[in-house]
């Protein structure tokens, strides 16, 4: 009989996992469900609903850390941080709408479990780089913890780095501790209008290689730019290349002028976005909002990949794939992250995409597709050899009976 277990505290989580381990009964571990469509489908007779473990436990603005229940909504955390002019610097993506759900529905535990990071990843890192510690229950039904409230307390095996990005397949987190940082005083974005993808990669490389402390860099092809809610972006009728600068007001103004001077060699029109428009644009990039709007990207069978490649190779990979597939793209991380939308297909174009990415030494993850497609296609980059063996041994160590989110990342594991 299918059953949903909904613990209200850490002790009840332990009881539930110990029962599942003793019965060898697989569990589908769910926080708030916003990323249920990310990863391979989990086939399990029982669901462990963690939404009851929510709330801010400790927040020390002066010490720059926060501890919360794993299922605490990110929206709640961000509201508390705004009161103290602070932020989560890793800028976790809100993929709810892209995956067919609601916006602002994700939890901090889900963001860490998926190791999400937004446009600021090129300067601040991903979730795992801000993840200080946690309490959890392993698939063995054993309570364990790792880390503390500051980086210097993380001694021995840094399990936080292992748990981040494990998609709930190794342990069930009950609470998490992470760094917070002051929000920037000023945010501005310099735009270059009309650059080709190849020239955009060069322009972003020039800006990122300078001393101007760029916090984000993205390139929007025509259709992506047209889908933006920012008039300066959508109203130009062409491509838009954007770099973000943050910090004290005078410093930001000086660096904006420096970037504009660097970009004069490209002979394109330059514009500048101030605070509110900047926030809107980078939220659209962060949440892949430009691939789900009313433009040509949208559609019920629309499939989306996330390609991680060397930054200067992004345009080449996208161009090669466009020769075989009907694609639309959005470039983030200075060209190192390519969001690729493809028309619906039984394999989501996996063979062509992985071949093109492998040629430049990158990897590909299928983010959005129907459940049956995610059941057939390797959602994450397939592992072989020593790496595959290591992954299996780690899973065996934490979850020997395979009860936690079985098959979420790798078929049969």
Helices and strands as residue ranges (DSSP letters): E 3-5, H 10-23, E 27-30, E 46-49, E 56-60, E 65-69, H 74-82, E 86-87, H 108-113, H 121-124, G 127-129, E 131-138, E 143-147, G 151-153, H 159-163, E 171-179, E 181-182, E 186-193, H 197-208, E 214-220, H 222-226, H 231-234, E 240-247, H 249-263, G 264-266, E 269-273, H 275-286, G 289-291, E 303-308, G 311-313, H 314-322, E 327-332, G 333-335, E 337-342, H 350-358, E 363-368, H 371-376, H 385-398
